[in-house]
Each structure stands twice: as structure tokens, then as C-alpha cells.
Amino acid sequence: MMAVAGLRTIIALSFVLAIGFLLVILSSALFSNYYPLFVVATFLLASLPNAICSRCSNPDDFIDGAGNGVLDFGKFLTGFFVVMGIALPVLLAHSDIIRVPAMVMSIIGGLLIYGTIISFTLFFQEESDF
């Protein structure tokens, strides 16, 4: 039963990811302006700093008060890319480079893409018990 629930989760996440990519591609193709495709690159890059910095950090269970600057820097860069993925279409729409419906479709599609990437990483995250 657990494998069926896992398979359904993967299928649902894949469907949401496809809808996100479809929205971003349609926001570009319907209005003949391909600047909203930068949002895909931004949201794909958003998860990389957090993943890289979490691998580079040295988590120590015995010292809770120690500051972990590498992990904090990764979270900062991830937050920067997420905010940039939302702010870039708003800036392009404000500058009349893209239209407002393209902005809305691009933001919603980008958030669906980023949410799916985060959900996939949480779903496949391995817990180490030692």
C-alpha cells in the first residue's frame, strides 16, 4: 500500500510540474514575447544554493549554539532567487516589456515549478539514523 501512495504522489507532482511549465511556456508563446522564460531558469537555480550549501555545511548534533554561516548563506541565496523569480515578471510588466496576463501566468507557473521541486526533494529526502 505504501508503494501505491508513493507512486500516486510522484504522478501528482509530475502533473503539477507539467502544468507549471505549460503556464510559463504559454505566457511566452501566446504573447510572442519570450522574456518570461527567464522565470524558469530563476526557479530552477533557486534550489541549487540550498542544496549545495547544505552539503558543504558541517552539522554537529552536539553543538546547537554554533552558527552555521554556509547554511545561512545558502538559504539567503535561495530566498533571493525565489523573490527574483516573482519580481522579474512584475518588473517586465511594469516596463511594458510583457503584458500583465503573461506576468500572472509566469508567476503562477514559476511558483508551481519551484513548489514541485521542493516537494520532490522533501519526498526523496533520506533520513539517516545513527
N, CA, C and O of each residue as an XYZ file, in Angstrom:
520
protein
N       0.809     -1.203      0.000
C       0.000      0.000      0.000
C       0.850      1.264      0.000
O       0.459      2.280     -0.575
N       2.019      1.202      0.648
C       2.868      2.390      0.740
C       3.435      2.748     -0.625
O       3.584      3.927     -0.943
N       3.755      1.734     -1.442
C       4.318      1.994     -2.767
C       3.293      2.648     -3.684
O       3.650      3.477     -4.521
N       2.025      2.283     -3.536
C       0.977      2.879     -4.355
C       0.803      4.353     -3.993
O       0.620      5.190     -4.876
N       0.857      4.670     -2.713
C       0.741      6.063     -2.290
C       1.941      6.879     -2.779
O       1.786      8.033     -3.178
N       3.131      6.284     -2.747
C       4.316      6.965     -3.253
C       4.241      7.193     -4.751
O       4.635      8.249     -5.244
N       3.734      6.203     -5.475
C       3.594      6.337     -6.921
C       2.559      7.403     -7.265
O       2.756      8.176     -8.202
N       1.472      7.450     -6.526
C       0.456      8.482     -6.756
C       1.010      9.870     -6.470
O       0.674     10.830     -7.162
N       1.850      9.976     -5.462
C       2.463     11.262     -5.139
C       3.388     11.712     -6.253
O       3.378     12.883     -6.633
N       4.182     10.803     -6.778
C       5.092     11.142     -7.871
C       4.312     11.551     -9.112
O       4.679     12.515     -9.783
N       3.250     10.835     -9.421
C       2.432     11.176    -10.588
C       1.776     12.537    -10.406
O       1.736     13.333    -11.344
N       1.265     12.815     -9.218
C       0.627     14.115     -8.966
C       1.638     15.253     -9.054
O       1.342     16.302     -9.627
N       2.833     15.053     -8.487
C       3.860     16.092     -8.565
C       4.320     16.313    -10.006
O       4.588     17.447    -10.402
N       4.413     15.255    -10.778
C       4.792     15.391    -12.188
C       3.730     16.149    -12.968
O       4.050     16.945    -13.851
N       2.476     15.905    -12.644
C       1.377     16.614    -13.301
C       1.424     18.102    -12.970
O       1.236     18.940    -13.852
N       1.671     18.431    -11.714
C       1.762     19.841    -11.305
C       2.972     20.504    -11.958
O       2.890     21.663    -12.365
N       4.092     19.792    -12.064
C       5.272     20.334    -12.732
C       4.984     20.611    -14.206
O       5.409     21.636    -14.739
N       4.270     19.708    -14.860
C       3.919     19.913    -16.273
C       2.997     21.115    -16.438
O       3.130     21.869    -17.403
N       2.071     21.301    -15.513
C       1.190     22.477    -15.574
C       1.996     23.756    -15.384
O       1.736     24.754    -16.057
N       2.968     23.741    -14.482
C       3.810     24.911    -14.270
C       4.607     25.270    -15.508
O       4.657     26.436    -15.900
N       5.235     24.272    -16.132
C       5.972     24.539    -17.368
C       5.038     24.997    -18.483
O       5.394     25.875    -19.268
N       3.848     24.408    -18.558
C       2.882     24.816    -19.567
C       2.478     26.275    -19.397
O       2.385     27.009    -20.381
N       2.241     26.700    -18.173
C       1.866     28.093    -17.932
C       2.978     29.052    -18.333
O       2.714     30.090    -18.938
N       4.206     28.715    -18.003
C       5.319     29.608    -18.354
C       5.529     29.636    -19.862
O       5.769     30.702    -20.430
N       5.445     28.495    -20.511
C       5.619     28.463    -21.963
C       4.474     29.196    -22.657
O       4.696     29.919    -23.628
N       3.253     29.013    -22.161
C       2.120     29.724    -22.758
C       2.201     31.229    -22.516
O       1.777     32.015    -23.363
N       2.740     31.636    -21.371
C       2.880     33.070    -21.124
C       3.851     33.695    -22.118
O       3.769     34.888    -22.407
N       4.755     32.899    -22.633
C       5.684     33.394    -23.645
C       5.095     33.279    -25.048
O       5.158     34.229    -25.828
N       4.528     32.129    -25.368
C       4.088     31.861    -26.733
C       2.816     32.628    -27.115
O       2.686     33.071    -28.256
N       1.897     32.784    -26.193
C       0.641     33.454    -26.529
C       0.827     34.931    -26.849
O       0.078     35.507    -27.638
N       1.822     35.528    -26.233
C       2.016     36.963    -26.402
C       3.260     37.280    -27.239
O       3.676     38.436    -27.309
N       3.855     36.268    -27.871
C       5.018     36.415    -28.763
C       6.157     37.208    -28.130
O       6.791     38.041    -28.778
N       6.398     36.934    -26.872
C       7.479     37.592    -26.151
C       8.081     36.548    -25.223
O       7.386     36.025    -24.351
N       9.345     36.241    -25.394
C       9.930     35.116    -24.690
C      10.735     35.501    -23.458
O      11.519     34.694    -22.958
N      10.558     36.701    -22.969
C      11.222     37.102    -21.729
C      10.714     36.354    -20.492
O      11.500     36.142    -19.568
N       9.449     35.947    -20.425
C       9.018     35.193    -19.233
C       9.713     33.851    -19.037
O       9.601     33.256    -17.965
N      10.429     33.362    -20.045
C      11.151     32.098    -19.875
C      12.314     32.223    -18.900
O      12.818     31.214    -18.408
N      12.746     33.453    -18.615
C      13.790     33.645    -17.608
C      13.329     33.185    -16.227
O      14.153     32.861    -15.372
N      12.027     33.157    -16.011
C      11.491     32.721    -14.721
C      11.799     31.251    -14.476
O      12.071     30.857    -13.342
N      11.760     30.441    -15.522
C      12.070     29.016    -15.372
C      13.506     28.847    -14.898
O      13.778     28.073    -13.981
N      14.420     29.574    -15.527
C      15.825     29.483    -15.120
C      16.008     29.952    -13.687
O      16.778     29.362    -12.929
N      15.304     31.008    -13.318
C      15.420     31.538    -11.960
C      14.934     30.530    -10.929
O      15.601     30.320     -9.916
N      13.788     29.901    -11.166
C      13.263     28.949    -10.195
C      14.035     27.634    -10.204
O      14.087     26.949     -9.182
N      14.637     27.267    -11.335
C      15.483     26.076    -11.339
C      16.780     26.333    -10.579
O      17.303     25.437     -9.917
N      17.295     27.547    -10.675
C      18.503     27.904     -9.926
C      18.230     28.113     -8.442
O      19.155     28.053     -7.632
N      16.984     28.354     -8.077
C      16.660     28.696     -6.689
C      16.961     27.567     -5.714
O      17.330     27.829     -4.569
N      16.814     26.341     -6.135
C      17.028     25.233     -5.197
C      18.498     24.815     -5.099
O      18.872     24.097     -4.173
N      19.324     25.253     -6.034
C      20.729     24.830     -6.031
C      21.546     25.361     -4.854
O      22.264     24.571     -4.240
N      21.485     26.657     -4.496
C      22.320     27.115     -3.381
C      22.004     26.413     -2.067
O      22.908     26.103     -1.290
N      20.731     26.164     -1.821
C      20.346     25.486     -0.590
C      20.884     24.060     -0.568
O      21.357     23.591      0.467
N      20.815     23.377     -1.689
C      21.306     22.001     -1.756
C      22.823     21.950     -1.628
O      23.361     21.107     -0.910
N      23.509     22.845     -2.319
C      24.980     22.847     -2.275
C      25.474     23.231     -0.892
O      26.372     22.587     -0.350
N      24.893     24.278     -0.318
C      25.365     24.740      0.997
C      25.001     23.770      2.109
O      25.715     23.699      3.109
N      23.915     23.022      1.966
C      23.593     22.035      2.995
C      24.568     20.860      2.939
O      24.834     20.234      3.965
N      25.099     20.554      1.766
C      26.113     19.502      1.641
C      27.459     19.979      2.176
O      28.221     19.193      2.738
N      27.754     21.272      2.000
C      29.052     21.810      2.433
C      29.097     22.109      3.926
O      30.176     22.171      4.514
N      27.938     22.293      4.539
C      27.929     22.627      5.963
C      28.275     21.393      6.779
O      28.147     20.263      6.309
N      28.714     21.627      8.001
C      29.104     20.542      8.882
C      28.147     20.525     10.068
O      28.424     21.149     11.093
N      27.029     19.823      9.945
C      26.091     19.794     11.059
C      26.635     18.962     12.214
O      27.047     17.816     12.032
N      26.629     19.549     13.392
C      27.119     18.864     14.578
C      25.982     18.810     15.580
O      25.488     19.850     16.016
N      25.568     17.620     15.945
C      24.443     17.462     16.852
C      24.780     17.863     18.284
O      23.882     18.154     19.074
N      26.048     17.880     18.617
C      26.424     18.150     19.999
C      26.492     19.642     20.303
O      26.371     20.046     21.460
N      26.684     20.453     19.282
C      26.786     21.896     19.494
C      25.612     22.560     18.790
O      25.610     22.695     17.566
N      24.620     22.971     19.559
C      23.447     23.604     18.972
C      23.632     25.101     18.790
O      23.006     25.689     17.908
N      24.460     25.724     19.587
C      24.603     27.166     19.543
C      25.567     27.662     18.487
O      25.698     28.871     18.292
N      26.238     26.763     17.807
C      27.218     27.194     16.808
C      26.504     27.735     15.582
O      25.575     27.107     15.072
N      26.930     28.891     15.109
C      26.348     29.468     13.911
C      26.848     28.748     12.676
O      28.023     28.389     12.596
N      25.985     28.539     11.735
C      26.359     27.853     10.515
C      26.172     28.825      9.359
O      25.099     28.903      8.761
N      27.227     29.559      9.056
C      27.160     30.611      8.057
C      26.950     30.100      6.647
O      26.296     30.761      5.841
N      27.498     28.929      6.334
C      27.353     28.390      4.986
C      25.900     28.043      4.704
O      25.384     28.338      3.626
N      25.240     27.416      5.672
C      23.838     27.057      5.505
C      22.962     28.297      5.435
O      22.017     28.342      4.647
N      23.263     29.300      6.244
C      22.502     30.552      6.198
C      22.688     31.270      4.870
O      21.739     31.852      4.345
N      23.899     31.237      4.320
C      24.162     31.860      3.027
C      23.381     31.147      1.918
O      22.864     31.796      1.008
N      23.296     29.821      1.992
C      22.515     29.064      1.014
C      21.041     29.398      1.078
O      20.379     29.526      0.048
N      20.525     29.541      2.296
C      19.120     29.927      2.448
C      18.880     31.349      1.943
O      17.833     31.638      1.363
N      19.853     32.237      2.165
C      19.730     33.603      1.664
C      19.683     33.627      0.138
O      18.842     34.309     -0.447
N      20.588     32.883     -0.508
C      20.592     32.865     -1.965
C      19.327     32.222     -2.535
O      18.813     32.663     -3.563
N      18.831     31.189     -1.872
C      17.584     30.570     -2.310
C      16.434     31.562     -2.218
O      15.632     31.679     -3.144
N      16.356     32.266     -1.115
C      15.319     33.282     -0.968
C      15.454     34.399     -1.989
O      14.455     34.917     -2.488
N      16.694     34.769     -2.300
C      16.928     35.800     -3.307
C      16.407     35.356     -4.670
O      15.746     36.128     -5.364
N      16.701     34.113     -5.056
C      16.245     33.626     -6.356
C      14.726     33.482     -6.413
O      14.127     33.741     -7.458
N      14.094     33.077     -5.320
C      12.637     32.963     -5.310
C      11.998     34.340     -5.450
O      11.058     34.517     -6.225
N      12.504     35.306     -4.704
C      11.962     36.661     -4.814
C      12.239     37.236     -6.198
O      11.394     37.939     -6.753
N      13.414     36.948     -6.764
C      13.725     37.430     -8.102
C      12.815     36.779     -9.144
O      12.454     37.426    -10.127
N      12.442     35.523     -8.950
C      11.527     34.854     -9.873
C      10.136     35.450     -9.854
O       9.410     35.365    -10.845
N       9.758     36.050     -8.744
C       8.464     36.728     -8.663
C       8.591     38.175     -9.131
O       7.703     38.686     -9.814
N       9.680     38.829     -8.770
C       9.841     40.249     -9.080
C      10.199     40.501    -10.537
O       9.860     41.557    -11.072
N      10.873     39.566    -11.194
C      11.272     39.778    -12.582
C      10.077     39.947    -13.518
O      10.081     40.886    -14.314
N       9.049     39.086    -13.466
C       7.889     39.327    -14.330
C       7.147     40.621    -13.972
O       6.608     41.292    -14.853
N       7.121     40.968    -12.689
C       6.472     42.214    -12.290
C       7.234     43.399    -12.874
O       6.623     44.342    -13.376
N       8.547     43.358    -12.814
C       9.360     44.421    -13.391
C       9.191     44.505    -14.906
O       9.090     45.598    -15.464
N       9.159     43.342    -15.572
C       8.974     43.342    -17.018
C       7.593     43.865    -17.409
O       7.458     44.560    -18.417
N       6.566     43.538    -16.621
C       5.223     44.044    -16.910
C       5.135     45.538    -16.622
O       4.463     46.269    -17.351
N       5.793     45.991    -15.586
C       5.784     47.421    -15.259
C       6.503     48.235    -16.339
O       6.140     49.383    -16.597
N       7.512     47.644    -16.963
C       8.267     48.320    -18.025
C       7.601     48.172    -19.386
O       8.149     48.630    -20.388
N       6.441     47.545    -19.441
C       5.693     47.274    -20.681
C       6.483     46.407    -21.660
O       6.309     46.520    -22.873
N       7.333     45.561    -21.145
C       8.041     44.604    -21.995
C       7.164     43.371    -22.211
O       7.132     42.815    -23.308
N       6.452     42.943    -21.165
C       5.474     41.857    -21.285
C       4.133     42.384    -20.810
O       4.063     43.426    -20.159
N       3.083     41.673    -21.131
C       1.735     42.068    -20.719
C       1.417     41.515    -19.342
O       2.079     40.596    -18.861
N       0.404     42.080    -18.715
C       0.033     41.667    -17.355
C      -0.457     40.219    -17.305
O      -0.081     39.510    -16.371
N      -1.278     39.730    -18.255
C      -1.636     38.297    -18.190
C      -0.432     37.376    -18.321
O      -0.398     36.309    -17.709
N       0.555     37.779    -19.110
C       1.783     36.981    -19.212
C       2.526     36.990    -17.892
O       3.121     35.984    -17.505
N       2.497     38.117    -17.196
C       3.138     38.209    -15.884
C       2.470     37.254    -14.899
O       3.148     36.519    -14.182
N       1.147     37.268    -14.866
C       0.411     36.419    -13.918
C       0.660     34.941    -14.220
O       0.907     34.147    -13.312
N       0.594     34.580    -15.501
C       0.826     33.180    -15.872
C       2.253     32.759    -15.553
O       2.490     31.630    -15.124
N       3.196     33.656    -15.760
C       4.596     33.350    -15.497
C       4.856     33.169    -14.004
O       5.578     32.254    -13.608
N       4.277     34.025    -13.181
C       4.469     33.911    -11.726
C       3.836     32.635    -11.192
O       4.456     31.910    -10.414
N       2.603     32.359    -11.608
C       1.926     31.150    -11.120
C       2.667     29.896    -11.587
O       2.870     28.965    -10.807
N       3.068     29.875    -12.860
C       3.821     28.728    -13.377
C       5.148     28.547    -12.671
O       5.531     27.423    -12.350
N       5.857     29.644    -12.424
C       7.135     29.563    -11.723
C       6.988     29.065    -10.302
O       7.798     28.262     -9.837
N       5.965     29.532     -9.610
C       5.730     29.054     -8.240
C       5.351     27.575     -8.220
O       5.743     26.843     -7.311
N       4.588     27.137     -9.221
C       4.273     25.704     -9.313
C       5.539     24.881     -9.561
O       5.708     23.806     -8.985
N       6.421     25.387    -10.415
C       7.674     24.678    -10.693
C       8.525     24.593     -9.426
O       9.020     23.521     -9.078
N       8.694     25.725     -8.737
C       9.529     25.726     -7.530
C       8.905     24.869     -6.425
O       9.612     24.131     -5.739
N       7.596     24.964     -6.253
C       6.921     24.139     -5.243
C       7.060     22.653     -5.526
O       7.197     21.851     -4.601
N       7.025     22.284     -6.796
C       7.189     20.885     -7.158
C       8.614     20.411     -6.908
O       8.826     19.291     -6.444
N       9.591     21.262     -7.215
C      10.989     20.885     -6.954
C      11.206     20.675     -5.465
O      11.853     19.707     -5.065
N      10.679     21.562     -4.646
C      10.808     21.419     -3.192
C      10.082     20.164     -2.704
O      10.587     19.449     -1.838
N       8.902     19.899     -3.258
C       8.158     18.703     -2.855
C       8.891     17.427     -3.241
O       8.912     16.467     -2.471
N       9.493     17.407     -4.425
C      10.280     16.247     -4.832
C      11.453     16.029     -3.886
O      11.724     14.896     -3.486
N      12.151     17.101     -3.524
C      13.300     16.936     -2.632
C      12.870     16.484     -1.245
O      13.576     15.700     -0.612
N      11.745     16.954     -0.766
C      11.257     16.506      0.542
C      10.772     15.062      0.484
O      10.921     14.313      1.449
N      10.187     14.671     -0.657
C       9.668     13.319     -0.801
C      10.797     12.295     -0.860
O      10.672     11.200     -0.312
N      11.907     12.648     -1.528
C      13.016     11.721     -1.686
C      14.132     11.956     -0.691
O      15.218     11.400     -0.855
N      13.907     12.755      0.327
C      14.938     13.035      1.313
C      15.146     11.790      2.179
O      14.193     11.200      2.690
N      16.411     11.410      2.328
C      16.731     10.234      3.120
C      17.028     10.653      4.555
O      17.741     11.625      4.806
N      16.474      9.911      5.466
C      16.744     10.174      6.882
C      17.849      9.243      7.335
O      17.803      8.037      7.093
N      18.826      9.808      7.985
C      19.930      8.986      8.491
C      19.755      8.778      9.985
O      19.702      9.729     10.764
N      19.671      7.550     10.352
C      19.525      7.191     11.770
C      20.797      6.489     12.233
O      21.058      5.338     11.885
N      21.582      7.217     13.031
C      22.776      6.585     13.595
C      23.109      7.162     14.914
O      24.087      6.749     15.538
